[in-house]
């Protein structure tokens, strides 16, 4: 699945979350990623990725009404490579 381009609105939303978390006095001096960890929040990018994966899962397993063959190409070709110790 191709990653969709991040729209300016999504970048703006991420900027708002950065600013909001920076306003919390006890977290003001911390980096954004650390502020999110302390607050128990995922980044908005991670949330979008999680929802994309969840949507793909639902498509592949027929949990939503969508023609899988229009969006995915399945192949029976499977090549497994292995690393053997010398």
GROMACS elastic network, one bead per residue, 0.5 to 0.9 nm:
[ bonds ]
;  ai    aj funct       b0    kb
    1     4     6  0.89365   500
    1    56     6  0.82491   500
    1    71     6  0.82199   500
    1    72     6  0.77312   500
    3     6     6  0.87294   500
    3    49     6  0.89273   500
    3    52     6  0.89296   500
    4     7     6  0.86617   500
    6     9     6  0.81491   500
    6    10     6  0.63130   500
    6    11     6  0.69665   500
    7    10     6  0.53562   500
    7    11     6  0.66103   500
    7    12     6  0.87900   500
    8    11     6  0.50511   500
    8    12     6  0.61462   500
    8    13     6  0.86259   500
    9    12     6  0.50016   500
    9    13     6  0.62006   500
    9    14     6  0.87208   500
   10    14     6  0.62523   500
   10    15     6  0.85946   500
   10    44     6  0.85401   500
   10    45     6  0.89822   500
   11    14     6  0.51205   500
   11    15     6  0.62409   500
   11    16     6  0.87344   500
   12    16     6  0.62802   500
   12    17     6  0.87948   500
   13    16     6  0.50578   500
   13    17     6  0.64068   500
   13    18     6  0.87212   500
   13    44     6  0.83636   500
   14    17     6  0.51425   500
   14    18     6  0.62541   500
   14    19     6  0.87147   500
   14    43     6  0.81061   500
   14    44     6  0.63815   500
   14    45     6  0.82178   500
   15    18     6  0.50316   500
   15    19     6  0.62148   500
   15    20     6  0.85928   500
   16    19     6  0.51336   500
   16    20     6  0.60764   500
   16    21     6  0.86367   500
   17    20     6  0.50635   500
   17    21     6  0.61311   500
   17    22     6  0.84772   500
   17    43     6  0.89129   500
   17    44     6  0.84908   500
   18    21     6  0.54240   500
   18    22     6  0.62105   500
   18    23     6  0.88886   500
   18    32     6  0.64229   500
   18    35     6  0.89350   500
   19    22     6  0.50799   500
   19    23     6  0.64453   500
   20    23     6  0.52856   500
   20    24     6  0.71973   500
   21    24     6  0.56411   500
   21    25     6  0.89500   500
   21    27     6  0.72455   500
   21    28     6  0.74656   500
   21    32     6  0.76173   500
   21    35     6  0.66675   500
   21    36     6  0.77051   500
   21    39     6  0.87165   500
   22    25     6  0.74357   500
   22    26     6  0.89852   500
   22    27     6  0.63977   500
   22    29     6  0.77225   500
   22    30     6  0.80215   500
   22    31     6  0.87208   500
   22    32     6  0.76861   500
   22    35     6  0.78508   500
   23    26     6  0.87430   500
   23    27     6  0.77322   500
   23    28     6  0.61071   500
   24    27     6  0.54999   500
   24    28     6  0.58161   500
   25    28     6  0.51551   500
   25    29     6  0.81945   500
   26    29     6  0.76957   500
   26    30     6  0.87252   500
   27    30     6  0.55007   500
   27    31     6  0.84124   500
   27    34     6  0.85561   500
   27    35     6  0.60222   500
   27    38     6  0.83419   500
   28    31     6  0.82464   500
   28    35     6  0.82199   500
   30    33     6  0.82459   500
   30    34     6  0.62142   500
   30    35     6  0.61097   500
   31    34     6  0.53396   500
   31    35     6  0.62132   500
   31    36     6  0.87772   500
   32    35     6  0.50549   500
   32    36     6  0.62789   500
   32    37     6  0.87045   500
   33    36     6  0.51705   500
   33    37     6  0.63029   500
   33    38     6  0.87599   500
   33    42     6  0.86851   500
   33    43     6  0.76589   500
   34    38     6  0.61587   500
   34    39     6  0.85628   500
   35    38     6  0.51852   500
   35    39     6  0.62007   500
   35    40     6  0.85358   500
   35    41     6  0.84832   500
   36    39     6  0.50939   500
   36    40     6  0.59651   500
   36    42     6  0.63320   500
   36    43     6  0.69723   500
   37    41     6  0.60606   500
   37    42     6  0.73598   500
   38    41     6  0.77657   500
   39    42     6  0.89289   500
   41    44     6  0.88139   500
   42    45     6  0.81217   500
   42    46     6  0.61745   500
   42    47     6  0.63967   500
   43    46     6  0.51938   500
   43    47     6  0.63197   500
   43    48     6  0.87258   500
   44    48     6  0.61704   500
   44    49     6  0.86041   500
   45    48     6  0.51369   500
   45    49     6  0.62213   500
   45    50     6  0.86302   500
   46    49     6  0.50299   500
   46    50     6  0.60883   500
   46    51     6  0.86057   500
   47    50     6  0.50799   500
   47    51     6  0.62166   500
   47    52     6  0.86004   500
   48    51     6  0.51653   500
   48    52     6  0.61312   500
   48    53     6  0.86816   500
   49    52     6  0.50278   500
   49    53     6  0.62339   500
   49    54     6  0.85795   500
   50    53     6  0.52032   500
   50    54     6  0.61583   500
   50    55     6  0.86125   500
   51    55     6  0.60552   500
   51    56     6  0.85974   500
   52    55     6  0.50953   500
   52    56     6  0.62588   500
   52    57     6  0.86809   500
   53    56     6  0.50683   500
   53    57     6  0.61932   500
   53    58     6  0.86772   500
   54    57     6  0.50787   500
   54    58     6  0.62987   500
   54    59     6  0.87165   500
   55    58     6  0.51261   500
   55    59     6  0.62504   500
   55    60     6  0.87313   500
   55    64     6  0.87328   500
   56    59     6  0.50461   500
   56    60     6  0.61341   500
   56    61     6  0.85765   500
   57    60     6  0.52552   500
   57    61     6  0.61366   500
   57    62     6  0.84089   500
   57    63     6  0.82030   500
   58    61     6  0.53523   500
   58    62     6  0.59184   500
   58    64     6  0.59345   500
   59    62     6  0.52490   500
   59    63     6  0.61959   500
   59    64     6  0.58808   500
   59    65     6  0.76613   500
   59    66     6  0.65169   500
   59    67     6  0.80497   500
   59    68     6  0.63469   500
   60    63     6  0.77935   500
   60    64     6  0.88830   500
   60    68     6  0.65092   500
   60    72     6  0.86971   500
   61    64     6  0.82007   500
   62    65     6  0.67418   500
   62    66     6  0.75617   500
   62    67     6  0.88200   500
   62    68     6  0.81411   500
   63    66     6  0.87775   500
   66    69     6  0.88759   500
   66    70     6  0.84912   500
   66    71     6  0.89347   500
   67    70     6  0.56965   500
   67    71     6  0.73333   500
   68    71     6  0.55011   500
   68    72     6  0.58929   500
   68    73     6  0.84018   500
   69    72     6  0.53169   500
   69    73     6  0.63807   500
   69    74     6  0.80096   500
   70    73     6  0.80628   500
   74    77     6  0.89531   500
   75    78     6  0.79725   500
